[in-house]
Amino acid sequence: MLQTKQTSVAAALADKSVLLSAEEAVELAQQYYGLSVSAHRLSGEKDSNFRITTESGDEYLLKIVNPGEDPAVTNMHTMALQHVEKRDPGMPVQRVVRDLHGRGEFDLNRGPNDRRAVRLVTFTKGELQRKAAQTPKQRHNIGSMLARLQAALEDFRHPAEDHFSTWDLKNTLSLKPMIEEIKDPSHVAELLRWVDRFVDEVAPKIPLLRAQVAHNDLNSDNVVVDPKDTDQITGIIDFGDMVRTPVIFDVAVAAAYQLTEAEDPMAAACEFLSGFHEKRPLLPEEVDVLFTTIVARMVMRIAITEWRAVRFPENRTYILRNTPQAWLQFHRLAHISRSQATDEIARALSL
């Protein structure tokens, strides 16, 4: 069964489909939501995403999901957004807009083997963290916001929550075939070394770690800040990698995207971690596996993007846009001992 899941996920990662046009997005908005809009395509690897604007100036995000995605998983994303809105009405996440039939999502049938889920949500205004000035306070606030989001999702359950995802750190071992396709033997060796470390140091402890459905992709493109006060977080977007996983894995993913090029590569991550820890204290057994897990996420970023770039040469530049930075950060982390990093984390959290 595991092999079947892995095979289907690999197929989804490598799946190619024709993206919808802006004209088609305008027609969908009119037919299913009764909205007269203009549409602007947003960048993306697989889904058709559009920022649509009504005649009165209201803005939404229209997503037409890649037909290779599991409909049950797509439904989990919709239900999770609705759950967060119910549990924490002030939480800055996108709000699901129901269509003319009262549905939070619907299937668009475009022919044989081409059924795509469609979802309309409110558009989160602001500036992506990646494009904004980054500060210790901002990173602290992102940590606090992730803790708040986890609290809102803590009791959320869904039949698809345990789906296999290559982006789930539980499945780090599944990266090996991808890594082995990288042409540079030295790169292969150093990435596999950290996969083995994760298998030895973290994997046996996974059953003992607290777990829940989590965002699982809080990178700097999924955090929106106030352009006038970039320390303030105005949105968390893109729930597309959600899965039930250990709480600390969700934290490690976000921490991996808060690294900087400062002399101490862990300092910025610790500012994020302190914000999270204040709202949702990390447990000793979670802190113990955190550093190796952060590095494993760096390995994952590199392996999956390199693998997909080979299969989508026409989109290679977009797919690999952040990979050079990921390699740089990976190499800087790899030179730190686990005990040194863990001690630094513990001091930052006042443990």
N, C-alpha and C positions, 0 to 999 in steps of 0.2 A: 504493500500500500504506500509506504514511504517513497519508493522509487517512482510509483505512478504520479504522486503529488509533485515530486521534484521534476519529473519529465514535463508535466503540464505547466509548471511555473516557468521552466526554461523556455518552453514554447511561447508562453505569453511575453516573456522578456524579449524574445526574438521576433515576435509577431509584427507583421507589417500590414497596415490597412490605409485606405485612402482617407485623408482628413476631410472634414466637411468644409465648405466654403462659407464666407461671411454672408453671402446671399441666402444660403440654406439656413444659417443660424437665424437670420431675420424672419424667415418663413416659419421656423419652429416657434419662435417667440410669439408670433401672431396667432398661429393655429392652436397652440396648446396653452398659451398663457394670456391670450388676448391683449398682447402688448405690441404697440407700434414702436420699433426701435431701430437704431443703427448698431452695427456690430464691428468689433475690432478683434482680430485674432491675437491670442496671447501665445507666447512660445511654449513648447511642450514636446515631449518625445513621442507619446503614443496617443493621448486623448486629443479631441478637438475642443479647445477652450476659447471662449469669446467673452470679452467685456462688452456688454450691451447697455445702451443708454436710451431711455425713453424720451419722448418729445418734451416731457416736463423736467428732464434732467436726472431722474432716478437711475441708478446704476446697479447692474447685477452681473453675476458670473454664470454663464451658461456652459455646462460641461456635457459633452457627448463622449461617453466612455468607449475606449477601444473594444471592439467585439471579442477580442481574445480574453478579456477579463471575466472572472467568475461573477455572475449576476448576484449571487448570495453575498459575496464580499462587497460589491458595490452597495447593496442594500444595507450592509452593516455600517458603511460610512454615513449614509443618509440617516439611519436610526441613531447613530452616535451623536451627530450634530443636534438632532431633536432632543436627545436625552440630556446633553449638556445645557441646552436652552432651558429645559425644565428644572434641572438640578441647581443651576447657577445662572439665573436670568441676566446678570450683569457681565457674564464672561464674554470677552470680545472674540467670539467665533462667528462664522457666517451663519445666517439664518436660512433654513430651507423654505423656499417659496412653493406653495402647492399650485398645481396646474388647474385648469378649468374644471377638472373632474375631482378635485380634492386630493390628488396624489402627490406625494413627496418626490416621486420619481416615476418614470414610465419607460417602456421599451420602444425603441424606434426600429421597425423592421425595414431594412434596406435591401432585402433579397436573401438568397440561400447563404447560410452560415454568416450572416451579417446582421445580427441583432445587437443594438447598442442601448445601454441605459442612458437616460437623459435626466439631468438634475439642474435646477435653477436655484441659486443662492444669492443672498445679498452680497454686494461688492465691498470688500474691506479697503477703506481709503487710508492713505498714509504712505510711508516710505519703507521699502524693504530694509531690514537691518544691514544686509550686505552692502547697500549703497550709502548708508548713513555713517556718521562719525560714531565710533564705538568707545564706550567708557566703562569703567568698573561698575558704576551705578546701573548702567543699562544692562550689563550682564547679570548683575544681582537681581534686577527686576525680572529678567527673563526666567531665571531660576524660580523665583516666586510664582510666576505665571504658570510654569509647567507644573509646579506642585498643586496649584489651584485647579488646573485642568485634570490632573490625575484624581484629585478628590472628587470632582464632578463625575468622572467616569468610573469610580471605584466599584459601584454596584451595577454597572452596565454589563449585560450579557447578550450574546447573539449566537445563533447556530453556526455562523461562519468564523467565530473568533479564533479558532484553532487552525485556520487554514495555513498551509505551508507558504511561507514567504522567504525568498532568498535574502530579503533585507532584514529578516528577523535574526538577531544575534544568536538565538538558540541554534540556528542552522549554519553556523560558521564553517563547520566541516564541509558543507556542500560547496564551498568556494574552491576547493582543491582543483577540480577539473577546469574551472575558469582560469585559475592562476597558472596552471600548467600550459595554457595556450599562449601566455605572454612570451614574446620572442627573446627577451633578454634573460639568459639563464641566472644571472646574479639577482635580478629582480624576483624571479620565481623563487629562488632559494630563500631570500630574506622574508618574503611574504608567507611562504609555507612554514617557516620557522615560527612565526607568530600564530599561525593557525594551530600548530602543534602545541604551543604554549597555552592557547585558549582551551584546547581539548584537555590538557593536563591540569590546568590551574582553576578553570572556571566550570567547565561542563559537568563534572561530577557533583557540583554544588547547586546546579540549577533547580533540582526538585525541592531544595530546602529554602529557596528564595521566594519572598512574597511576589505574587504576580497578579496582573489584571489586564484588561484591554487598555492599550496605550497608543498615543499618537505615533511614536516610533520614527519620527523624521523631523524633529524640530531644528532644522538647519536655518542659516541666515536668510534664505529665500522664503522661509515659511513664518518668519517673525516680522510683523509690521509695527513700525514705530511712528510717533507723532513727528512730522517734519519740523515743527517749531520747538519741540522739546524731545529730542531723540532718546532721552532716558526713559520716556514713557512708552509702554507697550500698548498698542491700539488694536492688535489682532494676532491671532494664531490661525494660519490657513493650511490647506492641503492635508486632509486626513487620509490620503490614498494609501499609506503604508501601515495603517492600523492593524494590530494583531494582539492577541493575548500573549504577554511575555513578562519576564521579571521586571519589576518596577525599576531596578537599578539599570537594566538595559536601556530603557527609555531615557533615563538620566544620562547614561554614558553616551548615547547617540547625540543628545543635545550638547553635552560637554565637549565632544569632539569637534563641534562646529564653532566653539567659542575660543579655540586656541588662537594665539597671536604669534607674531615673529619676535616677541620680546626675548630677552636673554633667558628668562625662565619660562619655557613653553607651557608649564602647568599653571602658572599664576592666574591667567585669565580664566581658565577652566574652574579654578578654585573660587573665583569671584562668583561665577554662575552657581557653583555647588553650594556656596554659603547661602545664597538666596533661596535655593530649593530647600536646604536643610532647616532653615528657620521656619518654613511653613509645614514641611513634612519630613521630620527627622529621619536621616538614613541610619540603618542598623549596622552594627560592627561587621557582620558577615557580608553586608553589601559593600561597605567601604573596602573590605579586604580584596574583593574581585574587581573593583572599579577601574584601576589603571589598566590592567590587561584587557578589560572589556573595551575601554576607550581606544586602545591601539588596534584591537580587532575590528572596531568600526572603521578605522582608517584603512585597514587592509580591505575591508568590504567595499568601501568607496572606490578604491583603486581597481580591484579585481572586476567588479561588475561593470564599471564604466569602460574599462579596457576591452572587456569581452563584448559589450554591446556596440562599441565603436567599430569593431571588425565587421559586425553584421549590418550596421547602418552607415556605410561609408559616406552617404550623401548628407548625413546628419552628424558626422564625426566631430566637427568643430564644436557644435553645441553640447554634445554628450561629454566631451573631454574638457570643457571650458574650465573646470575647477580641479582637474587631475594634477597638473603641475604643483599647485599649492598643496594638494593632499600628499603628494610624494615628499615635499619639503617638510611638512609637519610630521609625517610618519617617521622620517629619518631622524628628526630632532627628538621625538619621543622615544624612539628605539634605543637611544643612547643613555636613557635614564633607567636606573635600576627600579624594579618594582617596589622595593622597600623604601627607597628614597621618595618616590612619588606618593606612596601610601602615607608616609609620615607627613608629607607636605599637605596632603588632603586632610588628614586628621587634625593638623594644626589649624587649618583654615576653618574647619567645622567645630573647633574647640572641643575635640573629643579627647 
